Amino acid sequence: MRPGAITIVTCFALAVSPQILASADVETSDSEAEYSPESALVRTLTGDETAGEKLYRRNCRACHGATAGGAASYPKLLGHPTGFLVDRVARYRAGERFGANTPLMAQGVRKLSDQNIADVAAFIVSLDQK
């Protein structure tokens, strides 16, 4: 494991395309070998908080604040469990709507890979540990 990395186990429902699943370097159980929209995909990714910090500064800081404490109508990210953060971003990326800021979030996360999402979540969670 890379220094500063944490292992993240997440469930993605409808958030990962079959193409990403087929090309991803992740572990899946035999029961998850075939993708179906009705099933949740359990994936194990290692989030790198150093890489996540760079992504956070570029993609998240303007709205969620330098320390993920939230700003104005943008929610606080600090204090949420890793699985929640990863799941929510993946669901935004998949097109699910959560409120008035959905268009901004969807635009900001649509190009993030699963690894990018895990990295950003690792960085946010690391802020709680500092």
C-alpha positions as CSV (number, residue, x, y, z in Angstrom):
1,M,0.0,0.0,0.0
2,R,1.2,3.5,-0.8
3,P,2.2,5.8,2.0
4,G,-0.8,7.9,3.1
5,A,-3.3,5.5,1.5
6,I,-6.3,3.9,3.0
7,T,-8.4,1.0,1.7
8,I,-12.0,1.8,0.9
9,V,-14.7,-0.7,0.4
10,T,-17.8,0.8,-1.2
11,C,-21.0,-0.2,-2.8
12,F,-21.9,1.4,-6.1
13,A,-25.5,1.0,-7.3
14,L,-25.9,2.0,-10.9
15,A,-22.7,4.1,-10.7
16,V,-20.2,2.0,-12.6
17,S,-20.6,1.1,-16.2
18,P,-19.9,-2.4,-17.5
19,Q,-16.9,-0.9,-19.5
20,I,-15.3,0.5,-16.3
21,L,-15.9,-2.7,-14.5
22,A,-14.3,-4.8,-17.2
23,S,-11.3,-2.6,-17.4
24,A,-10.8,-1.7,-13.7
25,D,-8.0,-3.2,-11.7
26,V,-10.3,-4.1,-8.7
27,E,-11.3,-7.2,-6.9
28,T,-14.9,-8.4,-7.3
29,S,-16.6,-11.6,-6.1
30,D,-17.8,-14.2,-8.6
31,S,-21.4,-13.2,-8.0
32,E,-20.5,-9.7,-9.3
33,A,-18.8,-10.9,-12.4
34,E,-21.8,-9.9,-14.5
35,Y,-23.0,-6.3,-14.3
36,S,-26.7,-5.7,-13.9
37,P,-28.4,-2.4,-13.0
38,E,-30.4,-4.1,-10.3
39,S,-27.3,-5.3,-8.3
40,A,-24.8,-3.3,-6.2
41,L,-21.2,-3.6,-7.1
42,V,-18.9,-4.1,-4.1
43,R,-15.5,-2.8,-4.9
44,T,-12.2,-2.4,-3.1
45,L,-10.1,0.5,-4.0
46,T,-7.1,2.1,-2.3
47,G,-7.6,5.8,-1.9
48,D,-4.4,7.9,-1.9
49,E,-4.9,11.0,0.2
50,T,-2.0,12.9,-1.4
51,A,-3.5,12.5,-4.9
52,G,-6.9,13.2,-3.4
53,E,-5.7,16.5,-1.9
54,K,-4.7,17.7,-5.4
55,L,-8.0,16.7,-6.9
56,Y,-9.9,18.2,-4.0
57,R,-8.1,21.6,-4.3
58,R,-8.9,21.6,-8.1
59,N,-12.5,20.3,-8.0
60,C,-14.0,20.7,-4.6
61,R,-12.4,23.5,-2.6
62,A,-14.2,26.4,-4.2
63,C,-17.6,25.2,-3.0
64,H,-16.9,23.0,0.0
65,G,-14.1,25.1,1.5
66,A,-10.4,24.5,2.1
67,T,-11.0,22.1,4.9
68,A,-14.2,20.5,3.6
69,G,-16.2,22.3,6.3
70,G,-18.8,23.6,3.8
71,A,-19.6,27.1,2.7
72,A,-22.9,28.9,2.1
73,S,-25.3,26.4,0.4
74,Y,-22.6,23.8,-0.1
75,P,-22.5,21.0,2.5
76,K,-19.9,20.1,5.0
77,L,-18.0,17.0,3.8
78,L,-15.9,16.6,6.9
79,G,-17.1,13.9,9.3
80,H,-18.9,11.8,6.8
81,P,-17.8,8.1,6.5
82,T,-15.7,7.2,3.5
83,G,-18.4,5.0,2.0
84,F,-21.0,7.8,2.2
85,L,-18.6,10.2,0.3
86,V,-17.7,7.7,-2.4
87,D,-21.3,6.6,-2.9
88,R,-22.7,10.1,-3.1
89,V,-20.1,11.3,-5.6
90,A,-20.5,8.1,-7.7
91,R,-24.3,8.6,-7.7
92,Y,-23.9,12.3,-8.8
93,R,-21.7,11.1,-11.6
94,A,-24.3,8.5,-12.6
95,G,-26.9,11.3,-12.9
96,E,-28.8,11.0,-9.7
97,R,-30.3,14.2,-8.4
98,F,-30.0,15.3,-4.7
99,G,-31.0,18.9,-4.7
100,A,-30.4,22.4,-6.1
101,N,-26.6,22.0,-6.4
102,T,-26.9,18.8,-8.4
103,P,-26.0,20.4,-11.8
104,L,-22.8,21.9,-10.3
105,M,-21.8,18.6,-8.7
106,A,-22.6,16.5,-11.8
107,Q,-20.5,18.8,-14.0
108,G,-17.7,18.7,-11.5
109,V,-17.5,14.9,-11.0
110,R,-18.5,13.5,-14.5
111,K,-14.8,13.1,-15.5
112,L,-13.6,11.6,-12.2
113,S,-12.6,8.0,-12.4
114,D,-13.5,5.6,-9.6
115,Q,-9.9,5.9,-8.4
116,N,-10.2,9.7,-8.4
117,I,-13.3,9.5,-6.2
118,A,-11.6,7.1,-3.8
119,D,-8.6,9.4,-3.6
120,V,-10.7,12.5,-2.8
121,A,-12.6,10.6,-0.2
122,A,-9.4,9.4,1.4
123,F,-8.2,13.0,1.6
124,I,-11.4,14.2,3.2
125,V,-11.4,11.4,5.7
126,S,-7.7,12.2,6.5
127,L,-8.7,15.7,7.5
128,D,-10.7,14.2,10.4
129,Q,-7.6,12.4,11.6
130,K,-5.3,15.5,11.7
